[in-house]
Amino acid sequence: MKKILFILILLPYISYGQSLLNDFKFSNDSNNFAVYAYTDIFYQSQGISNDLMSKFIRGGNIDNDLKNKIESQLTSSKNRFGIGVSGGFKFYDISDSALHNPDWGFAINVEHHTLINSSFTSDLFHAVFMGNADRVGQDLNMGPSSFNSVSYQEFGFSLVYKPKGCEFGVSIIKGQSHQSLSAKTLTLNTAADISNISLETDGNFRLSDSAQGPVTLGTMNGIGAAISAAYYIPIGKPKNSFASFMKDEEPGPNKGSLRVAVKNLGFVSWFKNPVTYSSDTSYQFNGYEIQNIFDNDYSNWFDEDALRDSIFPKAKAGSYATLLPATFSLTFIPNILPDHKIYPVAGARYQINANARPLVYGGVQYVLNNSFSGSVIGIFGGYGDVTAGLRIKYTSDQISAFISSNNMAGMFSKNGYGNNLNLGLIWRL
């Protein structure tokens, strides 16, 4: 009981979910039960550096020098930004009697996920932070841009095939909240003589709950389902060879395994007061027409109906479904041998519906002794360009714990592009 209480106390502070170096499996595991809990927090962009983000987090003045610096770091389009928070716990029963079959066990999990991401143009950043006064006579091309925010909880059950350490799981998804904005075209032009302003739009906005009440962990705006799976493929196993014509050489151990996994491939159907807004129009404003200066009916100054029909998006109530930001990953896990200290590590990951590029990484793992090891990796893609990651891991018969980050420069420098921290613990009972 004390062990379970200890794990529950640590739950808000420990992590395992988004660590790139995922090597937890049950091959040759002699324990009957295991519990791991996790939380993962990150934000990252390839153009928005920490000195701007710190103003939003801690407060402060965003002056022109900082705005000009950030804009110079952005590309004309497809700038990416992401914020993620995940947490939860998973309980494994891998005893021989769990499913009355020594090869099979099961797991149950409860998890929370929030992902906020966007893709935007530099002109959109300019319009938001600087306005359009210095772009008279020019187009502000604020599209294509997009924004997506989703929060959900999952309640899952998994089967575990112990000889291979494989898992196959299904989850019920409780949708907490969802907002998305997609603007294929969003162009603002102010005439050179400031005689008129024109706006061209083509996009839509979705909101899971138009009532806009308080949103908490208990809020239920949707329901869905997802599947997850992980499979380990042994690689690099030498074949039988002949050291001579008279003697066979026994095959050695595998060099490692390739972990192929998908996490939360599924959907949510949003059903509680959802609404979709759409806008596809061009509007031009070129001044007021006043018939009588003493006429207090300001609606006569311009065509109010034309303005409303053109500018205001059209609302359509009704349920809609969205894909979850499922993650597909490949991870090379080296086989740790007693007489070796340095091993290669590598992998790739892609998350759908997340405005992120495919991510690849590679590096080395150094084993100090039976208890401690460390890994250094280089990472390309995702929400950033190139970052460096570091992990320090402790292992014993009952506990595996680590501290890691996928963005070491961002952890310490205001000129870095994001932050990421994982603190992990697995307790075998």
PAFIKE-333413 format. One line per field, with one value per residue (C-alpha): x, y, z negated; residue number from 1. Coordinates in steps of 0.25 Angstrom, whole numbers, plus 5000, padded with zeros to 4 digits. Layout:
% residues N
east	X	...
north	Y	...
up	Z	...
n	NUM	...
//
This chain:
% residues 429
east	5000	5011	5017	5004	5003	5017	5014	5001	5008	5019	5009	5008	5023	5028	5028	5030	5020	5028	5042	5048	5057	5045	5052	5042	5037	5034	5044	5050	5043	5042	5033	5018	5013	5018	5013	5018	5013	5016	5014	5021	5021	5027	5026	5035	5036	5046	5044	5038	5050	5049	5051	5037	5031	5036	5028	5015	5019	5025	5020	5027	5028	5029	5036	5039	5053	5048	5036	5046	5056	5045	5039	5053	5054	5041	5040	5029	5020	5018	5024	5021	5018	5013	5010	5007	5004	5001	5000	4994	4998	4998	4997	5002	4998	5008	5007	5006	4992	4987	4980	4982	4993	5008	5011	5000	4997	4989	4990	4980	4983	4977	4983	4981	4986	4986	4992	4992	4998	4998	5004	5005	5011	5021	5010	5000	5011	5013	4998	4996	5008	5011	4998	4997	5001	5014	5009	5000	4999	5003	4996	4997	4996	4992	4988	4990	4990	4984	4981	4977	4975	4970	4969	4964	4965	4967	4963	4969	4972	4984	4988	5003	5010	5022	5031	5033	5029	5018	5005	4991	4982	4968	4963	4951	4953	4946	4947	4949	4950	4954	4956	4961	4963	4968	4969	4974	4973	4973	4978	4977	4981	4981	4981	4994	4985	4978	4965	4960	4962	4960	4959	4959	4956	4954	4954	4946	4946	4941	4937	4933	4924	4918	4912	4926	4924	4936	4945	4951	4956	4942	4936	4931	4928	4931	4933	4942	4951	4966	4975	4990	5000	5015	5023	5038	5046	5059	5070	5085	5085	5097	5095	5102	5116	5128	5141	5147	5143	5143	5136	5123	5122	5109	5101	5102	5091	5083	5089	5076	5062	5053	5041	5029	5018	5005	4999	4984	4980	4966	4955	4946	4931	4928	4913	4911	4907	4917	4917	4925	4927	4931	4935	4938	4937	4943	4940	4944	4941	4944	4937	4924	4912	4905	4892	4890	4900	4889	4883	4886	4883	4898	4893	4891	4905	4909	4902	4902	4896	4907	4917	4911	4909	4923	4931	4924	4926	4913	4910	4905	4901	4903	4912	4926	4937	4952	4964	4973	4987	4992	5007	5015	5029	5041	5052	5065	5067	5082	5084	5092	5104	5113	5126	5121	5120	5115	5103	5096	5082	5073	5058	5047	5033	5022	5009	4997	4987	4998	5004	5018	5028	5033	5044	5057	5068	5081	5092	5100	5097	5108	5106	5114	5111	5099	5091	5094	5094	5093	5089	5092	5084	5082	5068	5063	5048	5036	5032	5047	5059	5071	5072	5080	5074	5080	5075	5081	5075	5076	5072	5070	5062	5050	5052	5055	5056	5061	5062	5062	5060	5058	5063	5075	5078	5064	5065	5076	5076	5067	5071	5067	5054	5045	5046	5044	5046	5043	5044	5041	5039	5035	5032	5032	5025
north	5000	5009	5007	5010	5023	5027	5026	5034	5045	5045	5045	5060	5060	5048	5045	5034	5038	5046	5041	5038	5027	5018	5004	4999	4985	4971	4961	4953	4961	4953	4962	4960	4974	4988	5002	5014	5028	5040	5055	5062	5077	5084	5096	5098	5106	5108	5123	5128	5128	5127	5142	5144	5132	5137	5149	5141	5132	5142	5155	5167	5177	5172	5184	5187	5181	5168	5168	5171	5160	5149	5153	5152	5138	5134	5128	5134	5122	5109	5114	5104	5105	5094	5092	5079	5073	5059	5051	5038	5024	5010	4997	4984	4970	4961	4949	4935	4934	4948	4942	4927	4927	4929	4937	4947	4959	4971	4986	4997	5012	5025	5037	5052	5059	5073	5078	5092	5095	5105	5107	5122	5132	5143	5153	5148	5150	5164	5167	5163	5169	5181	5184	5188	5203	5200	5191	5202	5198	5184	5171	5164	5150	5144	5131	5119	5118	5108	5106	5094	5091	5078	5072	5058	5047	5032	5020	5008	4993	4985	4971	4968	4957	4955	4947	4959	4970	4974	4982	4983	4993	4999	5012	5019	5034	5045	5058	5070	5082	5085	5098	5098	5109	5107	5119	5115	5130	5142	5154	5169	5180	5195	5204	5213	5225	5219	5221	5207	5194	5180	5167	5153	5141	5126	5117	5111	5111	5099	5100	5087	5095	5108	5110	5113	5109	5106	5095	5085	5071	5066	5073	5064	5070	5057	5042	5034	5022	5019	5007	5006	4996	4993	4982	4978	4972	4966	4971	4968	4954	4947	4934	4921	4922	4913	4917	4906	4893	4885	4895	4902	4915	4918	4930	4942	4950	4960	4974	4980	4981	4991	4996	4999	5006	5014	5022	5027	5024	5028	5039	5048	5051	5065	5065	5076	5089	5088	5099	5101	5115	5117	5129	5130	5144	5157	5170	5184	5196	5210	5220	5225	5231	5241	5247	5256	5259	5261	5247	5238	5226	5221	5209	5219	5222	5209	5196	5188	5176	5175	5176	5166	5156	5158	5159	5151	5136	5127	5118	5103	5095	5080	5069	5067	5057	5059	5050	5049	5054	5039	5037	5027	5023	5014	5013	5005	4999	4993	4980	4984	4974	4973	4976	4988	5003	5010	5007	5014	5019	5024	5026	5034	5039	5045	5051	5053	5065	5073	5083	5076	5071	5056	5055	5047	5046	5038	5038	5029	5023	5021	5011	5015	5002	4993	5004	5017	5020	5033	5036	5048	5050	5060	5063	5068	5072	5073	5087	5091	5090	5084	5081	5073	5063	5057	5046	5040	5027	5019	5004	4993	4981	4988	5003	5009	5025	5035	5050	5055	5066	5067	5082	5084	5098	5103	5099	5109	5119	5131	5129	5115	5111	5103	5095	5080	5072	5057	5051	5037	5025	5011	5002	4987	4980
up	5000	4997	5011	5018	5009	5013	5028	5027	5020	5031	5042	5045	5046	5053	5068	5079	5090	5100	5097	5110	5104	5100	5096	5086	5089	5082	5089	5078	5067	5054	5047	5046	5046	5051	5050	5058	5057	5066	5070	5082	5084	5095	5105	5117	5130	5141	5141	5127	5117	5102	5100	5106	5099	5085	5087	5088	5077	5067	5072	5077	5089	5103	5109	5124	5124	5119	5129	5140	5136	5135	5149	5155	5150	5157	5171	5180	5178	5170	5157	5147	5132	5122	5107	5101	5087	5085	5072	5066	5061	5065	5057	5062	5058	5064	5055	5061	5055	5060	5072	5069	5079	5075	5088	5087	5077	5077	5074	5071	5073	5070	5077	5080	5093	5097	5110	5116	5129	5141	5154	5158	5168	5164	5169	5159	5148	5153	5153	5139	5133	5142	5149	5164	5163	5169	5180	5187	5202	5199	5197	5183	5187	5173	5179	5181	5166	5156	5141	5134	5119	5113	5099	5096	5086	5089	5082	5088	5087	5093	5095	5093	5100	5091	5099	5109	5100	5109	5106	5113	5107	5108	5101	5099	5101	5093	5101	5092	5102	5117	5125	5139	5149	5163	5172	5187	5191	5181	5189	5184	5194	5190	5203	5205	5203	5192	5199	5197	5190	5195	5188	5195	5186	5188	5176	5165	5149	5141	5126	5118	5108	5113	5099	5094	5080	5071	5076	5066	5066	5063	5075	5086	5099	5108	5108	5117	5117	5121	5122	5118	5121	5119	5126	5125	5136	5133	5143	5145	5140	5146	5154	5152	5158	5159	5152	5159	5167	5154	5144	5143	5137	5128	5132	5123	5117	5124	5126	5123	5126	5134	5127	5136	5129	5131	5120	5120	5134	5133	5133	5124	5128	5122	5118	5108	5114	5125	5136	5149	5155	5169	5177	5192	5198	5202	5196	5199	5191	5197	5188	5183	5191	5182	5186	5174	5164	5154	5156	5144	5152	5154	5162	5173	5174	5180	5184	5171	5177	5187	5177	5168	5179	5184	5171	5161	5162	5165	5153	5155	5142	5142	5137	5144	5142	5142	5143	5130	5132	5133	5132	5141	5136	5139	5129	5129	5115	5114	5106	5094	5093	5080	5088	5096	5092	5104	5113	5124	5122	5133	5137	5144	5140	5147	5141	5150	5149	5141	5151	5149	5158	5157	5146	5147	5137	5135	5124	5114	5101	5091	5080	5068	5060	5057	5051	5058	5073	5081	5096	5105	5117	5129	5133	5146	5149	5141	5137	5138	5147	5140	5125	5116	5105	5093	5084	5071	5066	5054	5054	5043	5041	5036	5041	5054	5053	5063	5065	5080	5089	5104	5105	5096	5102	5099	5085	5082	5093	5095	5110	5110	5117	5107	5094	5091	5079	5075	5062	5062	5052	5054	5041	5043	5031
n	1	2	3	4	5	6	7	8	9	10	11	12	13	14	15	16	17	18	19	20	21	22	23	24	25	26	27	28	29	30	31	32	33	34	35	36	37	38	39	40	41	42	43	44	45	46	47	48	49	50	51	52	53	54	55	56	57	58	59	60	61	62	63	64	65	66	67	68	69	70	71	72	73	74	75	76	77	78	79	80	81	82	83	84	85	86	87	88	89	90	91	92	93	94	95	96	97	98	99	100	101	102	103	104	105	106	107	108	109	110	111	112	113	114	115	116	117	118	119	120	121	122	123	124	125	126	127	128	129	130	131	132	133	134	135	136	137	138	139	140	141	142	143	144	145	146	147	148	149	150	151	152	153	154	155	156	157	158	159	160	161	162	163	164	165	166	167	168	169	170	171	172	173	174	175	176	177	178	179	180	181	182	183	184	185	186	187	188	189	190	191	192	193	194	195	196	197	198	199	200	201	202	203	204	205	206	207	208	209	210	211	212	213	214	215	216	217	218	219	220	221	222	223	224	225	226	227	228	229	230	231	232	233	234	235	236	237	238	239	240	241	242	243	244	245	246	247	248	249	250	251	252	253	254	255	256	257	258	259	260	261	262	263	264	265	266	267	268	269	270	271	272	273	274	275	276	277	278	279	280	281	282	283	284	285	286	287	288	289	290	291	292	293	294	295	296	297	298	299	300	301	302	303	304	305	306	307	308	309	310	311	312	313	314	315	316	317	318	319	320	321	322	323	324	325	326	327	328	329	330	331	332	333	334	335	336	337	338	339	340	341	342	343	344	345	346	347	348	349	350	351	352	353	354	355	356	357	358	359	360	361	362	363	364	365	366	367	368	369	370	371	372	373	374	375	376	377	378	379	380	381	382	383	384	385	386	387	388	389	390	391	392	393	394	395	396	397	398	399	400	401	402	403	404	405	406	407	408	409	410	411	412	413	414	415	416	417	418	419	420	421	422	423	424	425	426	427	428	429
//
